């Protein structure tokens, strides 16, 4: 599995000049997406709705609204 491309604007384009806040989204060679975000598993795990589940090897990460909205145009419909 490899990173094929960034989805959306670069962190710098979103105003991160210090490199300290760099949420990002990448499309992978198998069609999946990888996300860099703030780890929030412990904080948000108790908030998951009853029909949601998380495996032990999965983590909940948070990205900014701007990161996702600016990536929207690059995410395929199918």
Backbone bond lengths (Angstrom), bond angles and torsions (degrees), N, CA, C in turn:
res aa  C-N    CA-C-N  psi(-1)  N-CA   C-N-CA  omega(-1)  CA-C   N-CA-C  phi
1 X - - - 1.455 - - 1.533 107.82 -
2 X 1.326 114.95 135.94 1.466 120.76 -179.18 1.520 109.88 -137.04
3 X 1.329 115.46 156.70 1.466 120.82 173.37 1.517 107.59 -76.73
4 X 1.336 115.93 125.01 1.459 121.78 -179.36 1.522 110.55 -92.22
5 X 1.354 115.22 -43.50 1.468 118.31 -177.58 1.523 110.17 -164.77
6 X 1.315 114.58 159.41 1.463 121.42 171.17 1.520 107.33 -79.15
7 X 1.301 115.98 143.92 1.460 121.46 177.06 1.528 106.56 -109.43
8 X 1.317 116.44 114.05 1.458 120.56 -179.80 1.517 112.46 96.62
9 X 1.315 114.31 -166.37 1.462 122.14 -175.67 1.527 111.14 -77.82
10 X 1.325 115.65 151.78 1.461 120.18 175.53 1.530 109.48 -69.66
11 X 1.326 117.67 158.75 1.469 119.28 175.87 1.537 111.72 -55.05
12 X 1.315 117.03 -40.02 1.471 120.35 179.42 1.529 110.78 -61.36
13 X 1.329 117.31 -41.54 1.470 121.18 178.39 1.527 111.27 -64.84
14 X 1.323 116.46 -24.83 1.469 120.61 177.95 1.525 111.85 -91.77
15 X 1.335 117.15 5.71 1.459 119.96 173.76 1.510 116.16 101.71
16 X 1.319 119.54 5.37 1.464 121.49 178.92 1.518 109.05 -88.51
17 X 1.315 116.19 95.16 1.466 119.73 -179.92 1.522 111.52 -94.78
18 X 1.330 117.45 -17.54 1.464 120.25 -178.09 1.523 112.44 -88.75
19 X 1.318 117.59 -17.18 1.454 120.57 -176.53 1.514 113.23 78.82
20 X 1.324 117.87 6.56 1.456 122.08 -178.19 1.521 113.00 -86.57
21 X 1.317 117.56 -22.30 1.464 121.37 -179.20 1.512 107.99 -131.17
22 X 1.328 115.76 95.02 1.453 119.13 -171.69 1.524 113.41 -130.10
23 X 1.336 118.90 55.43 1.455 117.10 174.32 1.520 109.14 -58.61
24 X 1.336 116.00 146.35 1.453 119.57 -175.07 1.523 109.41 -154.36
25 X 1.330 116.32 158.72 1.454 122.69 178.07 1.519 108.01 -131.96
26 X 1.340 116.09 134.53 1.458 121.45 -179.67 1.520 110.16 -130.27
27 X 1.335 116.40 142.21 1.455 121.35 171.97 1.521 107.26 -89.86
28 X 1.337 116.11 137.27 1.454 121.31 -178.16 1.524 110.74 -102.62
29 X 1.313 116.09 163.42 1.462 121.88 -175.91 1.529 113.04 -61.52
30 X 1.324 118.13 -23.01 1.474 119.76 178.60 1.524 112.55 -91.90
31 X 1.346 116.96 5.69 1.456 121.31 179.71 1.521 113.89 92.52
32 X 1.324 117.85 -7.78 1.465 121.91 176.80 1.525 109.44 -77.06
33 X 1.324 115.39 173.24 1.456 120.88 177.97 1.525 109.18 -123.74
34 X 1.315 116.05 141.93 1.468 122.34 174.63 1.523 107.34 -112.13
35 X 1.340 115.39 142.12 1.459 120.94 -176.02 1.527 109.29 -126.21
36 X 1.328 115.68 133.28 1.464 121.27 169.33 1.515 106.00 -102.33
37 X 1.309 116.33 123.04 1.454 120.28 -179.07 1.513 111.13 -158.23
38 X 1.294 115.60 -178.82 1.465 121.78 179.39 1.521 108.59 -77.29
39 X 1.318 117.00 126.66 1.456 122.32 179.43 1.524 108.87 -68.39
40 X 1.339 116.94 125.66 1.465 120.80 -176.14 1.528 111.72 -140.15
41 X 1.327 116.93 26.61 1.461 120.76 -176.25 1.523 111.89 -59.29
42 X 1.303 117.43 -51.66 1.466 120.87 -177.27 1.528 111.23 -61.21
43 X 1.302 115.94 -40.07 1.463 121.73 -178.39 1.534 112.53 -69.94
44 X 1.320 117.13 -41.32 1.472 120.43 -171.62 1.524 114.81 -101.16
45 X 1.323 118.39 -16.23 1.460 120.38 -179.46 1.531 112.52 -54.52
46 X 1.349 119.43 -43.75 1.465 119.13 178.78 1.532 113.17 -67.61
47 X 1.321 117.72 -15.98 1.458 122.37 -178.10 1.528 113.14 -89.22
48 X 1.339 117.43 -8.36 1.463 119.66 -178.60 1.526 110.15 -60.97
49 X 1.333 117.08 140.88 1.466 119.75 177.42 1.532 110.30 -67.45
50 X 1.330 117.52 160.42 1.465 121.32 -176.63 1.534 114.52 -57.19
51 X 1.320 117.89 -27.54 1.457 119.83 -178.18 1.535 113.02 -92.94
52 X 1.324 117.38 11.36 1.467 122.08 177.22 1.525 108.89 -110.23
53 X 1.315 115.37 147.18 1.465 120.09 179.51 1.521 109.39 -140.43
54 X 1.313 115.48 157.04 1.462 122.04 178.67 1.519 107.62 -136.51
55 X 1.322 116.48 125.20 1.462 120.70 176.85 1.527 109.47 -71.91
56 X 1.320 117.04 159.35 1.472 121.45 -179.43 1.525 112.72 -57.60
57 X 1.328 117.15 -30.06 1.462 120.48 -178.33 1.534 112.44 -88.23
58 X 1.325 118.43 -2.56 1.464 121.80 179.99 1.531 110.68 -97.18
59 X 1.314 115.62 150.99 1.458 122.21 178.60 1.520 109.14 -127.91
60 X 1.307 116.16 150.96 1.458 122.19 173.32 1.523 106.56 -94.66
61 X 1.325 116.09 124.37 1.460 120.39 176.58 1.520 109.07 -120.74
62 X 1.302 115.39 150.79 1.463 121.90 -178.84 1.524 108.32 -113.90
63 X 1.323 115.18 131.90 1.457 121.10 171.47 1.523 107.42 -119.00
64 X 1.296 116.38 159.49 1.456 119.54 -179.21 1.522 110.57 -71.36
65 X 1.301 115.26 155.10 1.467 121.14 176.51 1.529 109.89 -58.03
66 X 1.325 116.07 -42.90 1.467 120.10 -179.32 1.521 111.43 -60.09
67 X 1.336 117.50 -39.54 1.461 120.70 179.47 1.517 110.59 -59.11
68 X 1.321 117.59 -47.10 1.463 120.85 -178.67 1.520 111.95 -70.60
69 X 1.326 117.51 -43.20 1.461 119.79 -179.16 1.523 111.58 -63.21
70 X 1.333 116.79 -38.20 1.464 118.99 179.98 1.518 112.16 -76.02
71 X 1.318 117.83 -15.03 1.462 122.05 176.08 1.525 111.80 -87.78
72 X 1.317 116.61 -19.85 1.469 121.97 -174.30 1.521 113.25 -50.28
73 X 1.310 117.48 -43.30 1.467 120.97 -177.29 1.528 112.38 -65.75
74 X 1.322 117.76 -21.79 1.461 121.59 -178.01 1.524 113.26 -96.12
75 X 1.331 117.95 -5.30 1.461 121.22 -178.50 1.527 108.50 -90.12
76 X 1.340 116.59 122.71 1.456 119.53 -178.21 1.525 111.96 -64.87
77 X 1.330 116.47 150.77 1.468 121.43 177.49 1.523 111.04 -73.23
78 X 1.302 117.81 -28.81 1.481 121.63 178.96 1.502 111.13 -135.16
